[in-house]
Amino acid sequence: MKFSVRQITFTAVFAALNVILSSFSVPTPFGGHLYLTDIAVCLAGITLNPVLAVIAGAGGAALGDV
């Protein structure tokens, strides 16, 4: 499977956005937190094909946890 430069760039941008947003959370009234990484993961899933969305979501979340 070949990926274009544009697809790889969007994957990297969504992974970086995922890393940045992993620092921020919104407290919920029931004692939990809503992390803003969900926004980046959902946008990547809507915008990219499934393989690149998994790379952006999982790779960005893994780097954000480090």
KEVEXLUM-651922 format. One record per residue (C-alpha): residue number from 1; x, y, z. Coordinates in Angstrom, 1 decimal, always signed. Layout:
% KEVEXLUM-651922
r num NUM, c1 X, c2 Y, c3 Z
...
% end
This chain:
% KEVEXLUM-651922
r num 1, c1 +0.0, c2 +0.0, c3 +0.0
r num 2, c1 +1.4, c2 +3.3, c3 -1.0
r num 3, c1 +0.8, c2 +6.5, c3 +0.9
r num 4, c1 +1.1, c2 +10.0, c3 -0.5
r num 5, c1 +3.2, c2 +12.7, c3 +1.1
r num 6, c1 -0.1, c2 +14.5, c3 +2.0
r num 7, c1 -1.5, c2 +11.5, c3 +3.8
r num 8, c1 +1.7, c2 +11.0, c3 +5.8
r num 9, c1 +1.8, c2 +14.7, c3 +6.7
r num 10, c1 -1.8, c2 +14.6, c3 +8.0
r num 11, c1 -1.0, c2 +11.5, c3 +10.0
r num 12, c1 +2.0, c2 +13.2, c3 +11.6
r num 13, c1 -0.1, c2 +16.3, c3 +12.3
r num 14, c1 -2.8, c2 +14.3, c3 +14.0
r num 15, c1 -0.3, c2 +12.3, c3 +16.0
r num 16, c1 +1.3, c2 +15.6, c3 +17.2
r num 17, c1 -2.1, c2 +17.0, c3 +18.0
r num 18, c1 -2.8, c2 +13.9, c3 +20.0
r num 19, c1 +0.4, c2 +14.3, c3 +22.0
r num 20, c1 -0.3, c2 +18.0, c3 +22.7
r num 21, c1 -3.9, c2 +17.5, c3 +23.8
r num 22, c1 -3.0, c2 +14.6, c3 +26.1
r num 23, c1 -1.9, c2 +17.2, c3 +28.7
r num 24, c1 -5.3, c2 +18.7, c3 +29.0
r num 25, c1 -8.4, c2 +17.2, c3 +30.6
r num 26, c1 -11.9, c2 +18.4, c3 +31.6
r num 27, c1 -13.2, c2 +17.2, c3 +34.9
r num 28, c1 -16.6, c2 +15.6, c3 +34.8
r num 29, c1 -19.3, c2 +15.9, c3 +37.5
r num 30, c1 -19.1, c2 +12.1, c3 +38.2
r num 31, c1 -15.5, c2 +12.2, c3 +39.3
r num 32, c1 -13.8, c2 +11.3, c3 +36.0
r num 33, c1 -11.9, c2 +13.2, c3 +33.4
r num 34, c1 -12.6, c2 +13.8, c3 +29.7
r num 35, c1 -9.3, c2 +13.9, c3 +27.9
r num 36, c1 -9.1, c2 +16.1, c3 +24.8
r num 37, c1 -7.1, c2 +13.5, c3 +22.9
r num 38, c1 -10.5, c2 +12.0, c3 +22.0
r num 39, c1 -11.0, c2 +15.0, c3 +19.7
r num 40, c1 -7.8, c2 +14.3, c3 +17.7
r num 41, c1 -8.5, c2 +10.6, c3 +17.5
r num 42, c1 -12.0, c2 +11.1, c3 +16.2
r num 43, c1 -10.9, c2 +13.7, c3 +13.7
r num 44, c1 -8.2, c2 +11.4, c3 +12.5
r num 45, c1 -10.7, c2 +8.6, c3 +12.1
r num 46, c1 -13.0, c2 +10.7, c3 +10.1
r num 47, c1 -10.3, c2 +12.3, c3 +7.9
r num 48, c1 -7.8, c2 +9.5, c3 +7.2
r num 49, c1 -8.1, c2 +6.0, c3 +6.0
r num 50, c1 -8.3, c2 +3.3, c3 +8.7
r num 51, c1 -4.6, c2 +2.3, c3 +8.7
r num 52, c1 -3.3, c2 +5.8, c3 +9.0
r num 53, c1 -6.0, c2 +6.7, c3 +11.6
r num 54, c1 -4.8, c2 +3.8, c3 +13.8
r num 55, c1 -1.2, c2 +5.0, c3 +13.4
r num 56, c1 -2.1, c2 +8.5, c3 +14.3
r num 57, c1 -4.4, c2 +7.6, c3 +17.2
r num 58, c1 -2.3, c2 +4.8, c3 +18.8
r num 59, c1 +1.1, c2 +6.3, c3 +18.1
r num 60, c1 +0.1, c2 +9.8, c3 +19.3
r num 61, c1 -1.5, c2 +8.3, c3 +22.5
r num 62, c1 +1.6, c2 +6.2, c3 +23.2
r num 63, c1 +3.9, c2 +9.2, c3 +22.8
r num 64, c1 +1.5, c2 +11.4, c3 +24.9
r num 65, c1 +1.7, c2 +8.8, c3 +27.8
r num 66, c1 +5.4, c2 +8.8, c3 +27.8
% end
